Amino acid sequence: MANSFNRRNWIKSSAFMAGGLAFFSGTISKLAAMPVKVFKPSARSLNDQEVIANAGFELKARLLANENPFGPSAAAKKAIQDAIDKSYQYPFFSLPLLYDKIAQYEGIKPGNILMDAGSTPLLLAAAMYYTKGGKTVITGDPSYDDLPGRAEALEGKWVKVPLTTDYKLDLDAMEAKVDGNTGLVYICNPNNPTATIVDTEKLKAFCERVSKKTTVFVDEAYIDYLPDPQASTMISAVKAGNNVIVARTFSKLYGFAGMRLGYIIAQPDTIATFKKYTTQSWNITAPTLAAALAAYREEAFLQDTLKKTNASKEYLYSVLKKEGYEYIPSSANFVMFPLKMDGQKFVGEMMKRGVGVRNWKFNDKDWCRVSIGRMDEMEAFAEAFKQLS
């Protein structure tokens, strides 16, 4: 197998097999040397955690975290159950098998991949490395704020670029902000919270140009919701040798949000750098790996989940239209629309009715973001929404 790991050398060379001492001491030294400010989650993120934890009732519709409410596949669930009996063992051999599987599908080498327990540790690693020394991270505004928010809490600076009039990332304006102090350009595509996507050819050209000046990080967490993800991915830029990082996750269409599994695809030297700032895949659980091996590219399940998601989305569109609301057409598993009342008040009133949603404020408007749920959840949203609209 051309793309296979040399498993013996891989195990021998892992920091884990060496006891992890060198890795952990090195990582702790790096962290200790950084002038760290207290990281404060965004008000929206904090709201997610606190509202669910403090709710004195069961939510009828949990539509605030962009989760896949249809859950993981039957094959993934069975794999988890089968893996439990041997979960006392470290998953030495499951890891390279999954690396191989992803590499074969994408037409890359395992050395181009690094996995972790969800995308969050990888976003943190990027924030720590690429913005140290006061370098900047350029993002759209609004966009997913985990990476730039953590960069600000460390040594980095955050440059926010407003979206276009149709609520898409403004690639030209973002490129114009790149200078000698830019450590990273962060592109979330499809974008969160607007669920918009940029033109693929324009983004490819952007990656080719800008990656010659600085690193481009393309977060494709929601790309599986597109009709043809392979046609829209920027993995082709990595294959072309560009200084581009592509992030993927099992949290969305695969339904693994609570099991935590994500990965990046990048140049081998970039992967080597990330390994210095992560646990090198060793915090991924054996049951999660077993589930991923069973579920990866399980096309029938993915297409069925996509079909159900789109049906719920079309229902939501119809509810908003009937109540006289506009919305941003969605390329993901959530929809954003402008409100006619204060956003925090709206979220609170919906929560009283057992429906959890999110609010944003930008372009001098209050907005609501609704995650796509099961049809019963969308009907619960509609019932509560009609009482407030």
C-alpha positions in Angstrom: 0.0 0.0 0.0 1.7 3.1 -1.3 0.3 5.5 1.3 0.7 3.2 4.3 2.4 4.2 7.5 5.5 2.2 8.5 3.7 1.3 11.7 6.7 0.0 13.5 8.6 3.2 13.0 5.5 5.2 13.7 5.0 3.6 17.0 8.7 3.7 17.9 8.9 7.4 17.2 5.7 8.5 18.9 6.1 10.7 22.0 3.5 8.5 23.7 5.5 5.3 23.4 8.5 7.2 24.7 6.5 8.0 27.8 5.5 11.4 26.5 8.0 13.1 28.7 9.9 15.0 26.0 6.7 16.1 24.4 4.9 17.2 27.5 8.0 19.0 28.9 8.5 20.8 25.6 4.9 21.8 25.3 4.7 23.0 28.9 7.8 25.1 28.4 6.3 26.7 25.3 3.1 27.5 27.1 4.9 28.8 30.2 6.9 31.2 28.1 3.8 32.7 26.5 2.3 35.8 28.1 -1.2 34.4 28.6 -4.3 36.4 29.2 -7.4 34.8 30.6 -9.4 33.4 27.7 -13.0 34.5 27.8 -15.4 32.5 25.6 -17.5 34.7 23.4 -20.9 35.7 24.9 -22.6 33.4 22.3 -20.4 30.4 23.3 -20.9 31.0 27.0 -24.6 31.3 26.4 -24.7 27.8 24.8 -23.1 26.2 27.9 -24.9 28.1 30.6 -28.4 28.1 29.1 -28.4 24.3 28.6 -26.8 23.7 32.0 -29.2 26.0 33.9 -32.4 25.2 32.0 -35.0 23.8 34.4 -36.7 21.9 31.7 -36.0 19.7 28.7 -35.4 21.5 25.4 -38.0 20.5 22.8 -35.5 21.7 20.1 -31.8 22.1 20.6 -31.0 24.3 17.7 -28.0 26.2 18.9 -24.9 24.2 18.4 -25.0 23.1 14.7 -25.1 19.4 15.7 -26.4 16.6 13.5 -29.5 15.5 15.4 -29.8 12.3 13.3 -26.8 11.0 15.1 -24.0 8.6 14.0 -24.7 5.7 11.7 -25.7 2.2 12.8 -22.3 0.9 11.7 -20.6 3.5 13.9 -22.8 2.7 16.9 -22.0 -1.0 16.5 -18.3 -0.3 16.2 -18.4 1.7 19.4 -20.1 -1.2 21.3 -17.6 -3.7 19.9 -14.7 -1.5 20.9 -15.7 -1.1 24.5 -14.4 -4.5 25.7 -10.9 -3.7 24.5 -11.0 0.0 25.4 -8.5 -0.7 28.2 -5.9 -0.9 25.4 -4.2 2.0 23.7 -5.4 2.3 20.1 -1.9 1.9 18.6 -3.1 0.3 15.4 -6.5 2.0 14.9 -4.8 5.4 14.4 -2.7 4.5 11.4 -5.6 2.6 9.8 -7.7 5.7 9.9 -4.9 7.9 8.6 -4.5 5.4 5.7 -8.2 5.5 5.0 -8.4 9.2 4.8 -5.2 9.5 2.8 -6.4 7.0 0.2 -9.7 8.8 -0.3 -8.1 12.2 -0.6 -5.1 11.1 -2.7 -2.5 12.3 -0.3 -0.1 10.7 2.1 -0.6 9.9 5.8 2.2 12.4 6.5 -0.1 15.2 5.3 -2.6 14.4 8.1 -2.8 15.1 11.8 -5.9 14.0 13.8 -7.0 15.2 17.2 -10.1 15.0 19.5 -12.1 17.4 17.4 -11.0 20.5 15.6 -10.6 22.6 18.7 -7.1 21.4 19.8 -5.9 22.0 16.2 -7.3 25.5 16.1 -5.7 26.2 19.4 -2.3 24.9 18.1 -2.6 27.2 15.1 -3.5 30.1 17.4 -0.5 29.4 19.6 2.1 29.0 16.8 1.1 31.3 14.0 0.3 34.4 16.1 3.1 34.2 18.7 5.2 37.3 19.0 2.2 39.6 18.3 1.5 38.4 14.8 -2.1 38.9 13.4 -4.8 36.5 12.3 -7.1 37.9 9.6 -10.7 36.6 9.5 -14.1 37.6 8.1 -16.5 39.4 10.4 -18.6 37.6 11.6 -16.9 34.2 11.3 -16.1 31.3 13.6 -14.1 33.0 16.4 -12.5 30.1 18.3 -9.1 30.4 16.7 -8.8 34.2 16.6 -10.3 34.5 20.0 -7.7 32.2 21.5 -4.9 34.0 19.5 -6.0 37.2 21.2 -5.8 35.6 24.6 -2.2 34.6 23.9 0.1 36.9 22.0 -1.8 37.4 18.7 -3.8 40.2 17.3 -7.1 39.8 15.4 -7.9 41.7 12.2 -11.6 41.5 11.3 -12.8 42.1 7.8 -16.5 42.8 7.1 -18.4 40.5 4.9 -19.6 41.4 1.4 -23.1 42.7 0.9 -24.3 39.2 0.2 -22.8 38.0 3.5 -19.9 36.1 2.1 -16.2 36.3 3.0 -14.6 39.3 1.2 -11.5 37.6 -0.1 -10.2 40.7 -1.9 -10.5 42.8 1.3 -8.9 40.1 3.4 -6.0 39.8 1.0 -5.5 43.6 1.1 -5.0 43.3 4.9 -2.0 40.9 4.6 1.3 42.5 5.5 4.6 41.5 7.0 3.1 40.9 10.4 0.3 38.5 9.3 0.8 35.1 10.8 -2.3 33.5 9.5 -5.4 34.1 7.3 -8.4 32.1 8.6 -11.1 31.1 6.1 -14.2 29.3 7.3 -15.9 27.9 4.2 -18.9 27.5 4.5 -18.8 30.3 6.9 -20.2 30.1 10.4 -22.6 31.8 11.3 -23.8 33.0 7.9 -23.7 29.5 6.2 -22.4 31.2 3.0 -19.7 29.8 0.7 -17.3 31.7 -1.6 -16.6 30.9 -5.2 -14.4 27.9 -5.4 -12.1 29.1 -8.3 -11.7 32.4 -6.6 -10.7 30.8 -3.3 -8.2 28.5 -5.1 -6.6 31.5 -6.7 -6.6 33.3 -3.4 -4.9 30.4 -1.7 -2.2 30.2 -4.4 -1.4 33.9 -4.1 -1.7 34.6 -0.4 0.0 31.3 0.7 3.2 32.7 -0.8 3.0 35.5 1.7 1.6 33.8 4.8 -0.2 30.6 5.9 -3.8 30.2 4.8 -6.0 28.1 7.1 -9.2 26.9 5.5 -11.8 25.5 8.0 -14.1 23.1 6.1 -16.1 21.9 9.0 -19.4 22.2 7.0 -18.2 21.2 3.6 -19.9 17.8 3.7 -23.3 19.7 3.4 -22.4 20.9 -0.1 -23.7 19.0 -3.1 -20.1 18.1 -4.2 -17.6 18.6 -1.4 -14.7 17.2 -3.5 -15.2 20.0 -6.1 -15.1 22.7 -3.4 -12.4 21.6 -1.1 -9.0 23.3 -0.9 -7.2 20.0 -0.4 -6.1 20.5 -4.0 -4.1 23.5 -2.8 -2.2 21.3 -0.4 -1.6 18.8 -3.1 -0.2 21.6 -5.2 2.4 22.3 -2.5 0.9 25.6 -1.3 1.3 26.8 2.3 -2.4 25.9 3.1 -3.9 24.1 6.0 -7.4 22.4 5.6 -9.4 21.4 8.6 -12.1 18.8 8.6 -14.3 17.3 11.3 -16.5 14.3 12.0 -18.6 16.5 14.3 -21.2 17.6 11.7 -22.6 15.3 9.0 -21.0 12.2 10.6 -22.8 13.0 14.0 -19.6 12.7 16.1 -19.8 16.1 18.0 -19.9 14.4 21.4 -17.2 11.9 20.4 -14.6 14.4 19.2 -12.6 13.7 16.1 -11.1 16.2 13.7 -8.1 16.5 11.5 -6.0 18.8 9.4 -4.4 18.2 6.0 -1.2 20.2 5.3 2.4 20.0 4.1 4.5 17.5 6.1 6.6 20.3 7.7 3.4 22.0 8.8 2.2 18.7 10.4 5.5 18.4 12.2 5.1 21.9 13.6 1.5 21.1 14.8 2.8 18.0 16.5 4.8 20.2 18.9 1.6 21.9 20.0 -0.7 18.9 20.3 -0.8 15.5 21.8 -0.2 13.9 18.3 -3.6 12.1 18.2 -3.2 10.3 21.5 -6.2 11.9 23.2 -8.6 10.3 20.7 -10.5 7.4 22.3 -10.5 3.9 21.0 -14.3 3.7 20.6 -14.2 7.0 18.6 -11.6 5.7 16.3 -13.5 2.4 15.8 -16.6 4.4 14.9 -14.7 6.6 12.5 -13.2 3.6 10.7 -16.7 2.2 10.3 -18.3 5.4 9.2 -15.8 7.2 7.1 -17.2 7.7 3.6 -20.3 5.6 4.4 -22.1 7.1 1.5 -25.6 5.8 1.9 -25.7 7.1 5.5 -24.2 10.5 4.5 -26.6 11.0 1.7 -29.6 10.0 3.8 -28.6 12.4 6.6 -28.0 15.2 4.0 -31.5 14.5 2.5 -33.2 14.8 5.9 -31.2 17.9 6.8 -32.2 19.6 3.5 -35.9 18.6 4.1 -35.8 20.3 7.6 -34.1 23.3 6.1 -36.7 23.7 3.4 -39.4 23.5 6.1 -37.6 26.3 8.0 -37.4 28.5 4.9 -41.2 28.1 4.5 -41.9 29.1 8.1 -39.7 32.2 7.8 -41.3 33.2 4.5 -44.8 32.7 5.9 -44.0 35.0 8.8 -42.6 37.7 6.6 -38.9 37.1 7.4 -35.9 37.1 5.0 -33.0 34.8 5.5 -29.5 34.1 4.1 -29.6 31.1 1.8 -27.7 28.3 3.6 -24.9 26.0 2.4 -24.6 24.3 5.8 -26.8 22.8 8.5 -27.9 26.2 9.9 -29.8 29.3 8.7 -29.3 32.9 9.7 -32.0 35.5 9.5 -32.5 39.1 10.8 -34.8 39.7 13.7 -37.4 42.3 14.4 -36.6 42.5 18.1 -33.6 42.5 20.4 -31.6 39.3 19.9 -31.0 38.4 23.5 -34.6 39.0 24.3 -35.6 36.8 21.4 -33.3 33.9 22.5 -34.6 34.2 26.0 -38.2 34.0 24.9 -37.6 31.1 22.6 -35.8 29.3 25.5 -38.9 29.8 27.7 -40.8 27.9 25.0 -38.2 25.1 25.0 -36.3 26.1 21.9 -32.6 26.9 22.0 -31.2 29.2 19.2 -28.3 31.6 18.9 -28.2 35.4 18.4 -25.6 37.7 16.7 -25.4 41.4 16.2 -23.7 42.8 13.0 -24.4 45.3 10.3 -26.5 47.2 12.9 -29.0 44.4 13.0 -30.0 41.6 15.4 -29.7 38.2 13.9 -30.8 34.6 14.8 -29.0 31.5 13.8 -31.0 28.3 13.8 -29.3 25.0 13.6 -31.2 22.4 11.4 -32.9 19.8 13.6 -35.2 16.8 13.1 -38.6 17.7 11.7 -40.2 17.5 15.1 -37.6 20.1 16.3 -38.3 22.4 13.4 -42.0 22.2 14.1 -41.3 23.1 17.7 -39.3 26.1 16.5 -42.2 27.1 14.2 -44.7 26.9 17.0 -42.6 29.1 19.3 -41.5 31.5 16.6 -45.1 32.3 15.5 -45.8 33.4 19.0 -43.0 36.0 18.8 -42.9 37.0 15.1 
